[in-house]
């Protein structure tokens, strides 16, 4: 049975497959593991993770090329591809150019196009370009990444014909600050909220408390953590990233079942206090490096 979440305009898998560090890194490409990366993306799709997240910055566009290669042979209508424009490209003409280049690398239209992080360019100029791209069929929907609630509301004021449908921010059991902010806003307003770094770069994979809960379900700590996100809020979609098939299979094992209400609440309470210190630490870093997805 497919594990999906339904929003106003679309239905997506309850997990997203992320491509940061696939095909390279921060504006540089790497080709030495292309076959492995393509195989990982294809396996994710085969296992029901049909929401794929990428960006023009990832591997200097090579991640998009790998996604384009991986999706060949699949029913495009069953996939939902997300990409992002870098904030230095947020002027109207540059947004149009970036989106068309991303679409060309992907070999298809973009389902959801995000501004990767706030820019010095007036947001209404970027939104105007997004709406033009929808009109032209380059993208279907648009949204924002690394935005706070005030910034989201200002952006929504710029929309004339369509709607901002999604937010992508950092959120995890160890970094729950957005729970009271953009995540709550997304839940209230029916927006999809994509959470990057939900496992905190493997920290939660080694968590003994999550592993103990997992024994009840024959699941790993990773699968329990991911299922906690899936179960708790309809708007929340955690983004997982794996380059090896066994890791993709483990991530996909978070779908197709649900934690009991009792176990969900026990996890919620266990991490509520533990997340406080990391919330403060991450907030202090945002002034130094306001993007990290």
N, C-alpha and C positions, 0 to 999 in steps of 0.2 A: 504494500500500500504506500502510495506517495505521501510524503510528509511535507505539506505546503502551508503557506499563510496567504490569506486573501486580503487585498487592499482595494481601494475604490476603483482603480483602473486596471489592476493586474494581479495575478497570482504568481507567487515565487516559491522556490524551495525554502524550507525553514533554516537551512544553512547556506552560506555563501562561500565560494572558493576564492581565496585571495591570491594574487600573483606578485606581491611585493617580494623582491629578491629572486624572482623567476625571470630568467632572461637577462640578468645583470642587476644593477643597483641604481643608485641615484644619478640619473642622466648618463649612465654608461652601459653598454651592451656586453653580454658574454654569451658565446655560442657553444661552449664546451660541453654543456649538458642538455642540449636542445631536445634530443630524443627522450631523455628521462622526464623532462618537464612536460612535453606534449603528452606522454603516456600518463603522467599524473593527472593532468587536466581531463583527459579522456576517461580515466577511471572514475574521477569524481562525478562526471556527467552520467556515466553508466550506473553509478550507485545512487543517483537521484539528487546530487548537488548540482542544480542546473542554473544557479545564479552565480555568475562569474564576475569578479571584481578586478579591474585593471586600471591603468592610467598611462598617459603619454610619458610621464617621468620614469616609470618603471622600465629599467633597461633601455632608456632613451628610445622608447617605442617598441623594443624587441619583445617585451611581454605581450603586447597587443598582437604582434605577428605570431607568436606562439599560440595564443588563444585562437586566432584565426585559423591556424593549421589544425589545432586540436578539434575544433567544432565541425570540421568537414565530415560529412556523412551522417550527422545528427539532424533531426528535425529542428530547423531554426525556430519554429514557432514555440517549441517547448523550452527554449533557452531564454535567459534574461541576462544581457551583457551590460555591465556598468563600466564606464571609463570616466576619466577626470581631466580637466584642463588645469594647467599650472597657473598660479596667480599672476605671474609676470606676463601671461598671455591673455589676461582678462579683458583687454580692450575689445571692442566690438569686432573689428576686422580680424584680430588675432584669434578670437574665440572661434569664428567661422572657419578660419584656416586650420586651427588645431583639430577641431571636430572632424573636418573632412579628411585630414591626414590620419587621424585615429581610425575613422571608418574604413579608409583604404587599407590600412595595415590589418584590420580585423577581417576585411573582406565582406563586411556586412554593415547594416545600420547599427546604431547604438541604442539600446533600450532606455538607459538612464545615463545622463551626462551630468557630472558634478563639477562645481568649482572646488578645486582641491583644498583651498584654504582662503580666508579673507585676503583681499587685495587692496592696494591703494587706489585702484581704478574704481570709480563710483559703481556701486553694485547694480544700479539700474541699467547701465550700459551693457553689463554682462548678461543680465536677464533679458534685455532686448535681443541680444544675439542668440540666446537660448531659444527664444520664441521663434525667431527666424529659422533656426535649424529644425525646429519641429515642423514648421510650415513646409520646409524643403524636403522633409523625410529623412534627414541625416540622423536625427535622434527622435525618440518617441516621448521621453519625459526628461525633466531636469530637476536638480536638487543641489544641496550644499554639503560641504565637508569641513569639519573643524570650526564650525560656527556655534556661537552661543545664542541664547534665546533672543536677546535684543537684536543681534545681527540677522537672525532668521526673520524676525518680524519686519525689519527694515526691507529685507529682500522681498518679502511677500507683498509689500506695498508697491513694488515696482512692476508686479505682474499685471498684464493687461488682458491676455487671452487665455492663458493656461494656468496651471497651478504648480507650485513647488511640492513635489510628492515624496521627497526622501531627504534624510539627514544621515551623514556618516561621521561618527565621532569615536573617540577612545572610551571604552567602557569595559569593565570586568568586575568580577567578584572582589578584586583587590583595589579597584579604582572606580568607586561608585558615586563620585561627585555629580556626574551628569544625570543620575537617577532623579535628582530633585530639580533638574534643569531641562536640558534639551530632550532627554528621554521622556520625561513627564510631559513635555510640550508635544512631542511626537505622538505619544499615546492619546493625549487629549484631542489632537487635531487630525488623527487618522493618517499620519505620515509614517512611512517605513523608516525605521531607525537601524542602520547597519553599524554594528559594533566591531571596531578593529582592535587587535591585540587582546582578544577575550581570554586567552590563556596566559597572558603576561610573559610571553616568550618562554614558555615551558615551566614556569614556576608552579602553576596549578596542576601540571601533569604529575608532579612529585608530591602533591598534597595528600597526607595520610588520612585526613578526615574525609575528603572526597572519595578516596579509595575504599574506606570502610563503608560508606554509603553504597558504593558501587557493588560490593559483594552481595547485597540483597538482590541486585538485578543482573548479576554476572556481567558487569560493565566496569570499565577503567575509570580512573579519576578524570581523565580528559572527557570521556563520554558523559560522565555525570555533570561536570561543569557546563559543557555545551548544552546538555538537556535542560539544565536549570535555566539558562537564558531562553531556550525555545519554549519552555513550559510557562514561564512567568508572565510574559507580556506578549500580546499579539503583534505589537509593532516591532519587536526586537528580533533582528537577524544577526547572529554572530558570524564573523568572517574567519574562516580557518585557512591555513596555508600549509601545504605539504608538498614535498618534491619526490617522495618515495611512496610506492604503492601501498605498503603495509600501513603507513601513517594516514594515507587517504582513507583506507578501509576502516581504520580506527575512528577517524573523525566522522565518517558516514554512519558509524554505529551509534552515534548520538541521536539519530533520527528513528522514527518508527515506534517509539515507546514514550512513556511519560513518567516522571517522578510522581510519587504519591504527594498529596497536599502536605502531609505531615513531614515527609523528607524534604520537600521544597522549602518549607518554613524553617526546618532545622538548619539547612544550609544557609538560608537567608540570615538567620540570627547569628550563626557561627561567624560569618564573614562581615557582618555589619560593623562591628567594632574594629576588626582587623584592617578594614579598608581605610580607616580614618587617616592613618599616618601616610599612606601612599597617596591618598587624595591630595594632601597638603604638599607632598614632594612633587607630584606631577604638576600641580598648579604652579609651583615655583619655576618649573622648567619651561612652561608655556611662554613665558616672557622672553626666553632665550631662543627657543625653537618651536614656534607655534604650529608646526605641521609634523606629523610623524606617521601618517597612514600610507 
